[in-house]
Amino acid sequence: MDGKTVIYCKQPGEPPTPVTVRVEWQPDGKIVPLKYWTPDGICFKVNSIYEMTPLAFLKDRGEGVRFKIKSEIIDLPEMDENFLHFQYETYLYFADNFFYRKGFVDGRYGHSGKEFISVTLDFFPDAGYELICFHVRGERYIVERKLQTEPRGSYLAGGVGIRHCVEARPAGADGGENPRPYAAARVVALYFEVNKWFVTLK
């Protein structure tokens, strides 16, 4: 991205606040906000999503998508703890067409060597991102290190996109963000194709 703020929360009539948002990018191409952080370090968990609206349908005719959400403060490092668990309704904006593309990666893109997967990412205000974890064949993997990112196709999977080569370990049984103790690391290639993530099945 070009460095401008495209991910932010905003109330009607108020200026936007840049945020870092953790999302689950689902196998069908939909994105689901899970939680977000404001610049002062406050963390909000998304409890409810009331609606999702393409920005092209709004008055300003932008690119991307807007979520109307209810969130809850779950971490506030330097504030009165009386605000903990405060409920808050707002709008989350993902103002770039990266987040809302027509889902034409459908049946004709299917291939026996391809599995569309769920990927969890942190998106920063300028739409830069960091891979957190992903699910393959019923197992969740924690991304520990990004090795390479480049445009590339997969002959085995019959697809082309942005290839992310990462080092990952199976997640621990507690469902948290730590890898399973003593589990061996694996090098995995994740591909982002138009609006979905996939891996090659061998």
N, C-alpha and C positions, 0 to 999 in steps of 0.2 A: 504494500500500500504506500501512499505518498506521504504518510506522516500526519495527516489531518485526523481529527477526532471523528470517528464514525460510530463508536459504541458509547452510549450514554443513557442515563436515566433523566426523565424530565416530567415535571408537572405542568399542566396548562398555565400559561402566563408567567412561568418562571424560566430562568436560564438553564441550559443543560448542564449536567454534572458528568464528567468522564468517568467511566467505570471499567473495571476488569470483570469479565463474566465467565463463569464456568458453565459450559453447555454439554449436553449429550447430543451428538450427531447420530441419529438413528439410522438403521439400515435402509429405511424407505426414503431417506433424504431430508426428513424433518429435523429441526433443531429444537431442543427443549432447554431453556435456561434453568440451571440448578441453584446457583448462588452467585453473588457479585460483591465486589469490594469497591468502596468509594476511596478517593484520594487520601482521606484521613485515617484509613486502615479499618474502618467499620465493615464488618462482613454481614451480609443479609442472605438468609436462606429463602428461596422462592417456594412458598407454600401452595399457591394457587395461580393458575394461568387462566384468566377470564376470556381473553380473546387474542387472536393473532391476525394482524391486518397488514397486507402489503402496503408499503408507503406510496405506491403508485395510485392507490385508491383514496388517499387523503388529500386535503386541500392543497398542500404544498407540492404534490406530485413528485416525491422523491424515489430513490432506489433503495431496495432493502425491505425490511419488515419491522413492525412494532408489536410488542407484547404488552398487554395490560395485565399487571400482576399484583398479587398480595405477597409481601415478603415480611420476614421476621428477623430482627437483629439477633445474631447468635454470637458475635464477638465484637467488643468495643474496647480496644486496648487502653485508652486514656480518658474514658468518660464515666459518668456516674452509672453504677451497675443497676440503678433503678430503670434505666432505659433498656436493659437486656430483655429480650423477647417482645419488645414493642412491635406491634403490627403496623404495616405501612403499605399503602396502595400507591402505585406509580406506574409509569410507562417505561419500558426498556426499548431502546432503539438500536437496531443493527442497520445503519444507513449505508449499505453498500450492496450491489447486486450479487456479490459473493454468497450472501445469505439467503437469497430468494431467486433461484433459477428454475425455469420450467423443468419438471422432472421427466425428461425424455430418455433417461437411462432406465429403460423398462425391459420388457421381455426380449426384445431384439438384441439387447446387450447382455443377456444371460449367457452363461458358458459353464460347462461342467468343471472347469478349473478355477472358477471365481466364486468367492463368498462375500456378499455385502455384509458389512459389520457395523457394530455400534462403537463409536469413538468418543471419548470425553476429552475436551480441550479447554484451556483457559485462553480467552480472547482479550487482548489489551485494547485500550481506547482507539488506537490507530489500526485495529484489525490484525495486527501481528498476533501470532498464536503459539502455544506450547502444548504438545501432546501430553496427556496425563495417563490415560489407560485405554484399553480396548478389549473387546470380547471376540474370541474366535472359538468356534466349535464348543460353546458352552463354558469356556474358561476365560477368566479375566486376567489380563496382563498389565503390570505396572511399567510404564516407560521410564527407564533410568537415564537414557542418554540418546540424543539425536546424533546420528552419524553423517547423514547426507540427505539433502533435499534437491531434487532435480526433475524436470519434465522427462518422462520415459513411459514407454508402453510395456505391456506384458503379453508376450506371445501365448503363454500357457493359459492366461485368463481371458484373452481376447479383449483387452481393454487398454486404454491409454489415459494418462493423467499426470498429476504431480506425485512422484514417488518419494516417500519418506522412509529412509532406512534408519531403524532405531534398534537399540539394545533394550530388551524387556525381560522381566521375570514374572512368573505366575504370582497372583495376588495371594495374600495370607487369608486364612480361613475366617478372620474376624470381619472381612468385608471392608477394611480400611484402605488406606493409601500406601501401606507398606507391603513389600514383596514377601512371599513365603520364605521362612528361614531356610537357608542352605539350598534353595532352589537354584538351578543353573540358569545363567542368562542365555537368552536366544537373540540372534539377529533376525529381525523381521522387516519385511518391506510392506508398507501400507500405501495404497494408491488412493488419491482423491480424484474422482472422475466426474466432472460436471457438477453434481450435487450429492454424490454418495461416496462412501469409503469402501474399498474392497481389499482383500488379500488373495494371493494366488494359492490354490490348493494343489499339493503335489501328490 
